[in-house]
Amino acid sequence: MSKYYVAPWKRESIKDCKDKEISVSCDCCPVEIDTVSPGFDLACGDSFNIFNSNMGVTIIGEITLEADSECGLNVIVTANEVNTPLEIPPSNDMSTPNILSIAFKCVTNIRVECTGTGNGCIGSADFSIIERCITNGKVLK
Protein backbone atom coordinates (compact mmCIF):
# COMPACT_ATOMS: atom_id res chain seq x y z
CA MET A 1 0.00 0.00 0.00
CA SER A 2 1.20 3.50 -0.77
CA LYS A 3 0.00 6.93 0.22
CA TYR A 4 -1.46 9.02 -2.61
CA TYR A 5 -2.31 12.68 -2.55
CA VAL A 6 -5.53 12.97 -4.50
CA ALA A 7 -5.94 16.69 -3.83
CA PRO A 8 -4.22 19.28 -1.61
CA TRP A 9 -7.33 19.57 0.57
CA LYS A 10 -7.87 15.81 0.97
CA ARG A 11 -5.17 13.24 1.66
CA GLU A 12 -5.88 9.55 1.89
CA SER A 13 -4.24 6.19 1.43
CA ILE A 14 -5.37 3.91 -1.37
CA LYS A 15 -4.01 0.70 -2.83
CA ASP A 16 -1.79 0.68 -5.88
CA CYS A 17 -4.06 -0.22 -8.80
CA LYS A 18 -1.36 -2.18 -10.63
CA ASP A 19 0.19 -3.74 -7.50
CA LYS A 20 3.76 -3.01 -8.57
CA GLU A 21 6.60 -0.75 -7.52
CA ILE A 22 6.49 2.78 -8.89
CA SER A 23 8.41 5.84 -7.83
CA VAL A 24 6.81 8.86 -9.49
CA SER A 25 3.14 8.40 -10.27
CA CYS A 26 0.32 5.92 -10.33
CA ASP A 27 -1.32 5.60 -13.73
CA CYS A 28 -4.52 4.17 -12.33
CA CYS A 29 -8.20 4.91 -12.57
CA PRO A 30 -9.43 8.39 -11.61
CA VAL A 31 -10.57 8.97 -8.04
CA GLU A 32 -13.83 10.78 -7.31
CA ILE A 33 -13.09 13.16 -4.46
CA ASP A 34 -16.35 15.09 -4.22
CA THR A 35 -19.76 15.62 -5.78
CA VAL A 36 -21.63 18.89 -6.34
CA SER A 37 -25.39 18.98 -7.03
CA PRO A 38 -26.74 22.55 -7.09
CA GLY A 39 -30.23 23.47 -8.23
CA PHE A 40 -31.35 26.77 -9.73
CA ASP A 41 -34.56 28.70 -10.43
CA LEU A 42 -33.72 31.85 -12.40
CA ALA A 43 -35.76 34.60 -14.02
CA CYS A 44 -34.89 35.25 -17.66
CA GLY A 45 -31.81 37.47 -17.74
CA ASP A 46 -30.48 36.28 -14.35
CA SER A 47 -27.28 34.32 -13.83
CA PHE A 48 -25.84 32.13 -11.08
CA ASN A 49 -22.48 30.48 -10.31
CA ILE A 50 -23.20 26.77 -9.88
CA PHE A 51 -19.53 25.95 -9.23
CA ASN A 52 -16.58 28.01 -7.97
CA SER A 53 -13.08 26.89 -6.94
CA ASN A 54 -9.83 28.70 -6.15
CA MET A 55 -7.88 25.95 -7.94
CA GLY A 56 -8.54 24.13 -11.20
CA VAL A 57 -10.21 20.72 -10.93
CA THR A 58 -11.47 18.08 -13.35
CA ILE A 59 -15.26 18.00 -13.54
CA ILE A 60 -17.51 15.43 -15.18
CA GLY A 61 -21.27 15.75 -15.02
CA GLU A 62 -24.58 17.03 -16.33
CA ILE A 63 -26.61 20.22 -16.30
CA THR A 64 -30.37 19.78 -16.68
CA LEU A 65 -32.86 22.39 -17.92
CA GLU A 66 -36.36 21.27 -16.91
CA ALA A 67 -38.96 20.73 -19.64
CA ASP A 68 -41.30 23.49 -18.38
CA SER A 69 -38.59 26.18 -18.68
CA GLU A 70 -39.57 28.59 -21.46
CA CYS A 71 -36.13 30.22 -21.55
CA GLY A 72 -32.85 28.76 -22.73
CA LEU A 73 -29.72 28.41 -20.62
CA ASN A 74 -26.19 29.57 -21.40
CA VAL A 75 -23.51 27.65 -19.52
CA ILE A 76 -20.08 29.31 -19.24
CA VAL A 77 -17.29 26.96 -18.13
CA THR A 78 -14.05 28.68 -17.09
CA ALA A 79 -11.13 26.28 -17.45
CA ASN A 80 -7.46 27.23 -17.82
CA GLU A 81 -8.61 30.88 -17.61
CA VAL A 82 -10.62 30.45 -20.84
CA ASN A 83 -14.42 30.87 -20.94
CA THR A 84 -16.20 28.20 -22.99
CA PRO A 85 -19.85 29.10 -23.72
CA LEU A 86 -22.35 26.25 -24.16
CA GLU A 87 -26.11 26.46 -24.80
CA ILE A 88 -29.08 24.43 -23.62
CA PRO A 89 -32.20 25.40 -25.59
CA PRO A 90 -35.72 25.12 -24.14
CA SER A 91 -37.19 21.65 -24.55
CA ASN A 92 -39.42 20.90 -27.56
CA ASP A 93 -41.17 18.18 -25.55
CA MET A 94 -42.88 19.31 -22.33
CA SER A 95 -42.29 15.88 -20.78
CA THR A 96 -38.53 15.67 -21.40
CA PRO A 97 -35.84 17.99 -19.97
CA ASN A 98 -32.78 19.02 -21.98
CA ILE A 99 -29.53 17.72 -20.52
CA LEU A 100 -25.97 18.86 -21.29
CA SER A 101 -23.11 16.51 -20.39
CA ILE A 102 -19.73 18.11 -19.71
CA ALA A 103 -16.18 16.98 -18.98
CA PHE A 104 -13.48 19.63 -18.44
CA LYS A 105 -10.05 19.78 -16.81
CA CYS A 106 -8.75 22.71 -14.72
CA VAL A 107 -12.23 24.17 -14.06
CA THR A 108 -12.45 27.15 -11.70
CA ASN A 109 -16.01 28.36 -12.41
CA ILE A 110 -19.28 27.27 -14.01
CA ARG A 111 -21.92 29.96 -14.47
CA VAL A 112 -25.45 29.55 -15.85
CA GLU A 113 -27.37 32.42 -17.49
CA CYS A 114 -31.09 32.25 -18.24
CA THR A 115 -31.73 33.67 -21.74
CA GLY A 116 -34.82 34.69 -23.69
CA THR A 117 -38.27 35.73 -22.53
CA GLY A 118 -40.72 33.59 -20.63
CA ASN A 119 -41.22 32.03 -17.23
CA GLY A 120 -37.53 31.50 -16.46
CA CYS A 121 -35.12 28.61 -16.08
CA ILE A 122 -35.50 25.78 -13.61
CA GLY A 123 -32.81 23.16 -13.47
CA SER A 124 -30.08 21.35 -11.66
CA ALA A 125 -26.54 20.11 -12.04
CA ASP A 126 -24.78 16.97 -10.92
CA PHE A 127 -20.96 17.01 -11.04
CA SER A 128 -18.18 14.73 -9.89
CA ILE A 129 -14.81 16.26 -9.09
CA ILE A 130 -12.15 13.84 -10.29
CA GLU A 131 -8.41 13.60 -9.58
CA ARG A 132 -5.78 11.12 -10.65
CA CYS A 133 -3.76 9.59 -7.85
CA ILE A 134 -0.12 10.63 -7.45
CA THR A 135 2.28 8.76 -5.23
CA ASN A 136 4.69 10.42 -2.82
CA GLY A 137 7.15 7.55 -2.93
CA LYS A 138 7.71 3.90 -3.76
CA VAL A 139 4.90 1.42 -3.52
CA LEU A 140 5.71 -1.25 -0.96
CA LYS A 141 4.72 -4.83 -1.66
C-alpha positions as a printed Julia matrix, in Angstrom:
141×3 Matrix{Float64}:
   0.0    0.0     0.0
   1.2    3.5    -0.77
   0.0    6.93    0.22
  -1.46   9.02   -2.61
  -2.31  12.68   -2.55
  -5.53  12.97   -4.5
  -5.94  16.69   -3.83
  -4.22  19.28   -1.61
  -7.33  19.57    0.57
  -7.87  15.81    0.97
  -5.17  13.24    1.66
  -5.88   9.55    1.89
  -4.24   6.19    1.43
  -5.37   3.91   -1.37
  -4.01   0.7    -2.83
  -1.79   0.68   -5.88
  -4.06  -0.22   -8.8
  -1.36  -2.18  -10.63
   0.19  -3.74   -7.5
   3.76  -3.01   -8.57
   6.6   -0.75   -7.52
   6.49   2.78   -8.89
   8.41   5.84   -7.83
   6.81   8.86   -9.49
   3.14   8.4   -10.27
   0.32   5.92  -10.33
  -1.32   5.6   -13.73
  -4.52   4.17  -12.33
  -8.2    4.91  -12.57
  -9.43   8.39  -11.61
 -10.57   8.97   -8.04
 -13.83  10.78   -7.31
 -13.09  13.16   -4.46
 -16.35  15.09   -4.22
 -19.76  15.62   -5.78
 -21.63  18.89   -6.34
 -25.39  18.98   -7.03
 -26.74  22.55   -7.09
 -30.23  23.47   -8.23
 -31.35  26.77   -9.73
 -34.56  28.7   -10.43
 -33.72  31.85  -12.4
 -35.76  34.6   -14.02
 -34.89  35.25  -17.66
 -31.81  37.47  -17.74
 -30.48  36.28  -14.35
 -27.28  34.32  -13.83
 -25.84  32.13  -11.08
 -22.48  30.48  -10.31
 -23.2   26.77   -9.88
 -19.53  25.95   -9.23
 -16.58  28.01   -7.97
 -13.08  26.89   -6.94
  -9.83  28.7    -6.15
  -7.88  25.95   -7.94
  -8.54  24.13  -11.2
 -10.21  20.72  -10.93
 -11.47  18.08  -13.35
 -15.26  18.0   -13.54
 -17.51  15.43  -15.18
 -21.27  15.75  -15.02
 -24.58  17.03  -16.33
 -26.61  20.22  -16.3
 -30.37  19.78  -16.68
 -32.86  22.39  -17.92
 -36.36  21.27  -16.91
 -38.96  20.73  -19.64
 -41.3   23.49  -18.38
 -38.59  26.18  -18.68
 -39.57  28.59  -21.46
 -36.13  30.22  -21.55
 -32.85  28.76  -22.73
 -29.72  28.41  -20.62
 -26.19  29.57  -21.4
 -23.51  27.65  -19.52
 -20.08  29.31  -19.24
 -17.29  26.96  -18.13
 -14.05  28.68  -17.09
 -11.13  26.28  -17.45
  -7.46  27.23  -17.82
  -8.61  30.88  -17.61
 -10.62  30.45  -20.84
 -14.42  30.87  -20.94
 -16.2   28.2   -22.99
 -19.85  29.1   -23.72
 -22.35  26.25  -24.16
 -26.11  26.46  -24.8
 -29.08  24.43  -23.62
 -32.2   25.4   -25.59
 -35.72  25.12  -24.14
 -37.19  21.65  -24.55
 -39.42  20.9   -27.56
 -41.17  18.18  -25.55
 -42.88  19.31  -22.33
 -42.29  15.88  -20.78
 -38.53  15.67  -21.4
 -35.84  17.99  -19.97
 -32.78  19.02  -21.98
 -29.53  17.72  -20.52
 -25.97  18.86  -21.29
 -23.11  16.51  -20.39
 -19.73  18.11  -19.71
 -16.18  16.98  -18.98
 -13.48  19.63  -18.44
 -10.05  19.78  -16.81
  -8.75  22.71  -14.72
 -12.23  24.17  -14.06
 -12.45  27.15  -11.7
 -16.01  28.36  -12.41
 -19.28  27.27  -14.01
 -21.92  29.96  -14.47
 -25.45  29.55  -15.85
 -27.37  32.42  -17.49
 -31.09  32.25  -18.24
 -31.73  33.67  -21.74
 -34.82  34.69  -23.69
 -38.27  35.73  -22.53
 -40.72  33.59  -20.63
 -41.22  32.03  -17.23
 -37.53  31.5   -16.46
 -35.12  28.61  -16.08
 -35.5   25.78  -13.61
 -32.81  23.16  -13.47
 -30.08  21.35  -11.66
 -26.54  20.11  -12.04
 -24.78  16.97  -10.92
 -20.96  17.01  -11.04
 -18.18  14.73   -9.89
 -14.81  16.26   -9.09
 -12.15  13.84  -10.29
  -8.41  13.6    -9.58
  -5.78  11.12  -10.65
  -3.76   9.59   -7.85
  -0.12  10.63   -7.45
   2.28   8.76   -5.23
   4.69  10.42   -2.82
   7.15   7.55   -2.93
   7.71   3.9    -3.76
   4.9    1.42   -3.52
   5.71  -1.25   -0.96
   4.72  -4.83   -1.66
